[in-house]
Amino acid sequence: MKKLLMATAATAIMGAGAAHADGHGAIKLGILFGFTGPIETLSPHMASGGEAAMAEVNAAGGILDGHMVEAVRADSGCIDNGLATSNAEKLISSDGISGLIGADCSGVTGAVLQNVAIPNGMVMISPSATSPALSTAEDNDLFFRTAPSDAREGQILSDIMMERGFKSAALTYTNNDYGKGIADSFAAAYTAAGGEITISAAHEDGKADYSAEIGALAAAGGDILVVAGYLDQGGLGIINASLDSGAYEQFALPGGMIGDSLPENVGPDLNGSFGLIAGVGGDSAEKMAMIGETGGFDSTSSFTSETYDAAALFMFAMEAAGSSNAADYGSKIMEMANAPGEKIYPGELAKGLEIIRNGGDIDYVGGSAVELIGGGESGGSYRIIEVQDGANVTVEYR
């Protein structure tokens, strides 16, 4: 990730979080997700994950000498740059946030970073923007993410397909930064492994009829259809149209397609399809499941653990810096996520804060086994799913 700290941005960053420098008022974290649009069924669970981390810290007395942490939700639309940037500006100028959890989808995340975060010196941690292009974005040390890049996801999806004997595939992707990024990553890995891409074609979200797209995909052929789209709009439409026409009966599903709403909306014909989403097992997953059960949300829903972790990293970094000013705490985020230090899991945020206050080090593991690499993105691992009996079932982790 390119890190070019410009003088103008350095001046702007001094103002971020300044409202709390005098020790008054709640410390606000913005949550900028697609509460409308093509991932609208995922966003409420994601937001609840972040808010659960804040509630956990507040129950333990807050941060920075007793300040409560408050969540402020705003809609990104997932694929609406205008809406996302407008609402990000409002979060900063009107709501007075000290950190931004988001955005969610890759295109709007890049737009918010360049047009809002950098000019205002606002730190962003995205739990779900996975485009490889964000790895090299000039971000002035302001951008981090708790979900891994699609560069690795494409490789793993290719590995799974070759292991399962799919030697040829048609590929369709949503026509934006996320779709193009995962499609290119997968295609490069798959063809290098000896697989054949019969067609690689973009589709638009929000259409009522995908018969033309399905006609082109069917004509190209292939053992399986890879749908690198969104589960609540274009991706769903592509799958339903394909099943209706008999073009394809089995689908490979990258992360944007993983969520309970897809098998619920498609029905039993989706059984046998498979895919992957960022996720881990073990202690992280078990402890996160307890957080979700207590909070009344699905902690296994896509990117929910990553959102909990984004909120936790903000609060730990602020406590470590003794400030909610982005100029002070931004440099602490990498330190909180990585060794050395005592490992901290979901439900242990109060413990982590106490260690920091006593001058110790933490290695925040969290719900997604956070390990920030490079310029601030997650190394990450993946949960492999199969659709069985109308539900997404985890079959392994990689």
C-alpha positions as CSV (number, residue, x, y, z in Angstrom):
1,M,0.0,0.0,0.0
2,K,1.6,3.3,-1.0
3,K,2.1,5.6,1.9
4,L,2.7,9.2,0.8
5,L,1.9,11.5,3.7
6,M,1.4,15.0,2.1
7,A,1.6,18.2,4.0
8,T,-1.9,19.2,3.2
9,A,-3.3,15.9,4.5
10,A,-1.1,16.2,7.6
11,T,-2.7,19.5,8.3
12,A,-6.2,18.1,7.8
13,I,-5.6,15.0,9.9
14,M,-4.9,17.2,13.0
15,G,-8.5,18.1,13.1
16,A,-9.9,14.5,13.0
17,G,-11.3,13.7,16.4
18,A,-10.5,17.1,17.8
19,A,-14.0,17.4,19.3
20,H,-12.9,14.9,21.9
21,A,-9.5,16.3,22.7
22,D,-11.0,18.4,25.6
23,G,-12.4,15.2,27.2
24,H,-16.1,15.9,26.7
25,G,-18.8,14.0,24.9
26,A,-19.1,10.5,23.5
27,I,-16.5,9.2,21.0
28,K,-18.4,8.4,17.8
29,L,-17.5,5.7,15.2
30,G,-19.2,5.9,11.9
31,I,-20.5,2.7,10.3
32,L,-20.9,3.2,6.5
33,F,-22.5,0.1,4.9
34,G,-24.9,-0.8,2.1
35,F,-28.1,-0.9,4.2
36,T,-29.8,-0.5,0.8
37,G,-28.5,-2.1,-2.4
38,P,-27.0,-5.5,-3.5
39,I,-25.7,-6.6,0.0
40,E,-28.5,-5.2,2.1
41,T,-29.2,-8.5,3.8
42,L,-25.6,-8.7,5.1
43,S,-25.2,-5.1,6.3
44,P,-27.4,-5.2,9.5
45,H,-25.4,-8.2,10.8
46,M,-22.1,-6.5,10.0
47,A,-23.2,-3.3,11.8
48,S,-24.4,-5.3,14.8
49,G,-21.0,-6.9,15.0
50,G,-19.3,-3.5,15.3
51,E,-21.8,-2.2,17.7
52,A,-21.4,-5.3,19.9
53,A,-17.7,-4.4,20.3
54,M,-18.6,-0.9,21.3
55,A,-21.3,-2.1,23.8
56,E,-18.7,-4.5,25.3
57,V,-16.2,-1.7,25.9
58,N,-18.9,0.7,27.2
59,A,-20.0,-2.0,29.7
60,A,-16.5,-2.0,31.0
61,G,-16.3,1.7,31.4
62,G,-15.5,3.0,28.0
63,I,-12.1,4.4,26.8
64,L,-10.0,7.4,27.4
65,D,-10.9,7.9,31.1
66,G,-14.5,6.9,30.9
67,H,-15.8,8.1,27.5
68,M,-18.6,6.0,26.0
69,V,-18.3,5.0,22.4
70,E,-21.3,5.6,20.1
71,A,-22.0,4.1,16.7
72,V,-23.5,6.3,13.9
73,R,-24.9,4.3,11.0
74,A,-25.0,5.7,7.4
75,D,-25.9,4.1,4.0
76,S,-23.3,3.6,1.3
77,G,-25.7,1.9,-1.1
78,C,-22.7,-0.5,-1.7
79,I,-22.4,0.6,-5.3
80,D,-23.5,4.3,-5.1
81,N,-20.4,6.5,-5.0
82,G,-22.4,9.7,-4.7
83,L,-24.5,8.4,-1.8
84,A,-21.5,7.0,0.0
85,T,-19.3,10.1,-0.3
86,S,-22.2,12.4,0.7
87,N,-23.0,10.3,3.8
88,A,-19.3,10.0,4.7
89,E,-19.0,13.8,4.6
90,K,-22.0,14.0,6.9
91,L,-20.6,11.6,9.3
92,I,-17.5,13.7,9.7
93,S,-18.9,17.2,9.4
94,S,-22.3,16.8,11.1
95,D,-22.0,13.8,13.3
96,G,-18.4,14.4,14.4
97,I,-17.1,10.9,14.1
98,S,-13.5,10.1,15.2
99,G,-13.1,7.0,13.0
100,L,-14.9,5.4,10.1
101,I,-15.8,1.7,9.9
102,G,-16.3,1.1,6.2
103,A,-17.0,1.5,3.6
104,D,-18.2,-1.9,2.6
105,C,-18.0,-2.5,-1.2
106,S,-14.7,-1.8,-2.9
107,G,-15.8,0.9,-5.4
108,V,-17.4,3.1,-2.8
109,T,-14.6,2.5,-0.4
110,G,-12.1,3.8,-2.9
111,A,-14.3,6.8,-3.6
112,V,-14.7,7.6,0.1
113,L,-11.0,7.2,0.8
114,Q,-9.9,9.6,-2.0
115,N,-12.7,12.2,-1.8
116,V,-13.5,12.3,1.9
117,A,-11.1,10.4,4.2
118,I,-7.8,11.9,2.8
119,P,-9.1,15.5,2.6
120,N,-10.4,15.3,6.2
121,G,-7.6,13.2,7.7
122,M,-10.1,10.5,8.7
123,V,-8.9,6.9,9.5
124,M,-10.9,4.2,7.8
125,I,-11.0,0.5,8.5
126,S,-13.1,-1.5,6.0
127,P,-14.2,-5.0,7.1
128,S,-15.3,-6.1,3.6
129,A,-13.7,-4.1,0.7
130,T,-11.6,-6.7,-0.9
131,S,-10.5,-5.3,-4.3
132,P,-6.7,-5.9,-4.9
133,A,-6.6,-2.3,-6.3
134,L,-7.0,-1.0,-2.7
135,S,-3.7,-2.7,-1.8
136,T,-1.8,-0.1,-3.8
137,A,-4.0,2.9,-3.2
138,E,-2.3,6.1,-2.1
139,D,-4.0,6.4,1.3
140,N,-1.8,8.7,3.4
141,D,-1.6,6.0,6.1
142,L,-5.4,6.4,6.7
143,F,-6.8,3.1,5.3
144,F,-6.8,-0.4,6.8
145,R,-8.9,-3.5,6.2
146,T,-9.7,-6.5,8.3
147,A,-10.8,-8.6,5.3
148,P,-8.2,-10.1,3.0
149,S,-7.6,-9.1,-0.6
150,D,-9.3,-10.8,-3.5
151,A,-5.9,-11.6,-4.9
152,R,-5.7,-14.5,-2.4
153,E,-9.4,-15.4,-2.7
154,G,-9.1,-15.9,-6.5
155,Q,-6.3,-18.3,-6.0
156,I,-8.1,-20.4,-3.4
157,L,-11.3,-20.6,-5.5
158,S,-9.2,-21.8,-8.4
159,D,-7.6,-24.5,-6.2
160,I,-11.0,-25.7,-5.0
161,M,-12.4,-25.9,-8.5
162,M,-9.5,-27.8,-9.9
163,E,-9.6,-30.2,-6.9
164,R,-13.2,-30.9,-7.6
165,G,-12.6,-31.6,-11.3
166,F,-14.0,-28.5,-12.9
167,K,-11.6,-28.0,-15.9
168,S,-13.6,-25.3,-17.7
169,A,-15.8,-22.5,-16.4
170,A,-17.9,-19.6,-17.7
171,L,-17.3,-16.5,-15.6
172,T,-19.6,-13.5,-15.0
173,Y,-18.8,-10.6,-12.7
174,T,-20.5,-7.5,-11.5
175,N,-19.3,-4.5,-13.4
176,N,-17.4,-2.6,-10.8
177,D,-14.1,-2.6,-8.9
178,Y,-15.0,-5.6,-6.7
179,G,-16.3,-7.7,-9.6
180,K,-13.4,-7.0,-11.9
181,G,-10.8,-7.5,-9.2
182,I,-12.0,-11.0,-8.1
183,A,-12.7,-12.0,-11.7
184,D,-9.2,-11.1,-12.8
185,S,-7.6,-12.8,-9.8
186,F,-9.6,-16.0,-10.3
187,A,-9.1,-16.1,-14.0
188,A,-5.3,-15.7,-13.8
189,A,-5.0,-18.4,-11.2
190,Y,-7.4,-20.8,-12.9
191,T,-5.8,-20.6,-16.3
192,A,-2.3,-20.9,-14.8
193,A,-3.5,-24.2,-13.2
194,G,-4.7,-25.5,-16.6
195,G,-8.4,-24.5,-16.4
196,E,-10.2,-23.0,-19.3
197,I,-12.3,-19.8,-19.0
198,T,-14.9,-20.1,-21.8
199,I,-16.1,-16.6,-21.4
200,S,-15.6,-13.7,-19.0
201,A,-18.5,-11.3,-19.1
202,A,-19.6,-8.4,-16.9
203,H,-23.2,-7.9,-15.8
204,E,-25.0,-4.9,-14.3
205,D,-26.8,-5.0,-11.0
206,G,-30.4,-4.0,-10.6
207,K,-31.7,-5.4,-13.9
208,A,-35.1,-7.2,-14.1
209,D,-34.0,-9.5,-16.9
210,Y,-30.7,-11.4,-17.4
211,S,-31.7,-13.6,-20.3
212,A,-29.3,-11.9,-22.7
213,E,-26.4,-12.4,-20.3
214,I,-27.4,-16.0,-19.8
215,G,-27.6,-16.6,-23.6
216,A,-24.0,-15.5,-24.1
217,L,-22.8,-17.6,-21.1
218,A,-24.6,-20.7,-22.2
219,A,-23.3,-20.4,-25.8
220,A,-19.8,-20.3,-24.5
221,G,-20.3,-23.5,-22.4
222,G,-18.2,-24.7,-19.4
223,D,-18.5,-27.2,-16.6
224,I,-19.7,-24.6,-14.1
225,L,-20.7,-21.0,-13.9
226,V,-18.6,-18.7,-11.6
227,V,-20.8,-15.8,-10.4
228,A,-18.6,-13.0,-9.0
229,G,-21.5,-10.7,-8.1
230,Y,-23.8,-9.7,-5.2
231,L,-26.2,-12.0,-3.6
232,D,-29.1,-9.6,-3.3
233,Q,-29.1,-8.2,-6.9
234,G,-27.3,-9.2,-10.1
235,G,-25.8,-12.4,-8.8
236,L,-29.1,-13.6,-7.7
237,G,-30.7,-12.7,-11.0
238,I,-28.0,-14.4,-13.0
239,I,-28.4,-17.7,-11.0
240,N,-32.2,-17.7,-11.2
241,A,-32.1,-17.0,-15.0
242,S,-29.6,-19.7,-15.5
243,L,-31.6,-22.3,-13.6
244,D,-34.8,-21.2,-15.4
245,S,-33.2,-21.7,-18.8
246,G,-31.3,-24.8,-17.9
247,A,-28.0,-23.2,-18.9
248,Y,-26.1,-24.1,-15.7
249,E,-27.0,-26.2,-12.7
250,Q,-24.0,-25.6,-10.5
251,F,-22.3,-22.4,-9.4
252,A,-19.0,-21.3,-7.9
253,L,-19.5,-18.4,-5.5
254,P,-16.9,-15.8,-4.4
255,G,-17.5,-13.8,-1.2
256,G,-20.0,-11.3,-2.5
257,M,-22.4,-14.2,-3.1
258,I,-22.2,-15.8,0.4
259,G,-25.1,-15.2,2.7
260,D,-28.2,-16.9,4.0
261,S,-30.5,-14.9,1.6
262,L,-29.1,-16.6,-1.5
263,P,-30.1,-20.2,-0.8
264,E,-33.3,-18.9,0.7
265,N,-34.2,-17.0,-2.4
266,V,-33.0,-19.6,-4.9
267,G,-34.3,-22.7,-3.2
268,P,-33.2,-26.4,-3.5
269,D,-31.8,-26.0,-7.0
270,L,-28.8,-24.2,-5.4
271,N,-27.8,-27.4,-3.5
272,G,-24.4,-28.6,-4.6
273,S,-23.0,-25.2,-5.4
274,F,-20.0,-24.0,-3.4
275,G,-17.9,-21.0,-2.6
276,L,-15.9,-19.1,0.0
277,I,-15.9,-16.2,2.3
278,A,-13.3,-14.7,4.7
279,G,-13.5,-16.5,8.0
280,V,-11.8,-18.6,10.6
281,G,-12.6,-21.5,12.9
282,G,-11.2,-22.3,16.4
283,D,-11.2,-20.0,19.4
284,S,-11.9,-16.9,17.3
285,A,-15.1,-18.4,15.8
286,E,-16.3,-20.0,19.1
287,K,-15.9,-16.8,21.1
288,M,-17.5,-14.7,18.3
289,A,-20.4,-17.1,18.3
290,M,-21.0,-16.3,21.9
291,I,-21.0,-12.6,21.2
292,G,-23.6,-13.0,18.4
293,E,-25.8,-15.2,20.6
294,T,-25.8,-12.6,23.4
295,G,-26.3,-9.7,21.0
296,G,-29.0,-11.4,18.9
297,F,-27.2,-11.3,15.6
298,D,-25.6,-13.9,13.3
299,S,-21.9,-13.8,14.0
300,T,-21.3,-16.2,11.1
301,S,-22.8,-13.9,8.5
302,S,-20.3,-12.5,6.0
303,F,-17.9,-9.9,7.3
304,T,-19.6,-9.6,10.7
305,S,-16.5,-10.8,12.7
306,E,-14.4,-8.5,10.6
307,T,-16.6,-5.5,11.6
308,Y,-16.4,-6.4,15.3
309,D,-12.6,-6.4,14.8
310,A,-12.5,-3.1,13.0
311,A,-14.4,-1.4,15.9
312,A,-12.1,-3.1,18.5
313,L,-9.0,-1.9,16.7
314,F,-10.2,1.6,16.6
315,M,-10.9,1.6,20.4
316,F,-7.6,-0.1,21.3
317,A,-5.6,2.3,19.1
318,M,-7.3,5.3,20.7
319,E,-6.6,4.0,24.2
320,A,-3.0,3.3,23.3
321,A,-2.5,6.8,21.9
322,G,-4.4,8.4,24.7
323,S,-6.5,10.3,22.1
324,S,-9.4,10.0,19.7
325,N,-7.5,12.3,17.2
326,A,-6.6,10.4,14.1
327,A,-3.2,12.1,13.9
328,D,-2.4,10.4,17.2
329,Y,-4.0,7.0,17.1
330,G,-3.7,6.1,13.4
331,S,-0.1,4.8,13.8
332,K,-1.2,2.5,16.6
333,I,-3.6,0.3,14.6
334,M,-0.9,-1.9,13.2
335,E,0.6,-2.3,16.6
336,M,-2.7,-3.4,18.2
337,A,-3.3,-6.1,15.5
338,N,0.1,-7.7,15.5
339,A,2.7,-9.4,17.8
340,P,4.2,-9.0,20.3
341,G,1.7,-9.0,23.1
342,E,-0.9,-11.0,24.8
343,K,-3.5,-12.5,22.5
344,I,-7.0,-10.9,22.8
345,Y,-10.1,-12.6,21.5
346,P,-13.8,-11.6,21.2
347,G,-15.3,-11.0,24.7
348,E,-11.9,-9.9,26.0
349,L,-11.9,-6.3,25.0
350,A,-11.9,-5.0,28.6
351,K,-8.9,-7.2,29.3
352,G,-7.1,-5.7,26.3
353,L,-7.8,-2.2,27.4
354,E,-6.5,-2.9,30.9
355,I,-3.2,-4.3,29.5
356,I,-2.8,-1.2,27.4
357,R,-3.5,1.1,30.3
358,N,-0.9,-0.7,32.4
359,G,1.7,-0.1,29.7
360,G,1.6,-3.7,28.2
361,D,1.3,-4.9,24.7
362,I,-1.6,-6.8,23.1
363,D,-1.8,-8.9,19.9
364,Y,-5.4,-8.5,18.9
365,V,-6.6,-11.8,17.3
366,G,-10.3,-11.0,17.4
367,G,-13.1,-12.8,15.6
368,S,-11.3,-13.1,12.3
369,A,-7.7,-13.9,13.4
370,V,-6.5,-10.4,12.5
371,E,-3.0,-10.1,11.3
372,L,-2.3,-6.8,9.4
373,I,0.4,-7.1,6.7
374,G,1.9,-4.7,4.2
375,G,0.4,-1.3,4.5
376,G,-2.5,-2.4,6.7
377,E,-4.5,-5.2,5.2
378,S,-5.4,-8.6,6.6
379,G,-3.5,-11.7,5.6
380,G,-6.7,-13.5,6.2
381,S,-8.1,-17.0,5.9
382,Y,-11.3,-18.4,4.3
383,R,-14.3,-20.4,5.2
384,I,-15.3,-22.8,2.4
385,I,-19.0,-23.5,2.1
386,E,-21.3,-25.8,0.2
387,V,-25.0,-25.4,-0.2
388,Q,-26.7,-28.4,1.4
389,D,-30.4,-28.8,2.1
390,G,-31.0,-25.2,1.3
391,A,-28.3,-23.8,3.6
392,N,-24.7,-22.7,3.5
393,V,-22.7,-25.3,5.4
394,T,-19.0,-24.8,6.3
395,V,-16.9,-27.7,5.1
396,E,-13.4,-26.5,5.7
397,Y,-11.1,-23.5,6.3
398,R,-8.1,-22.4,4.3
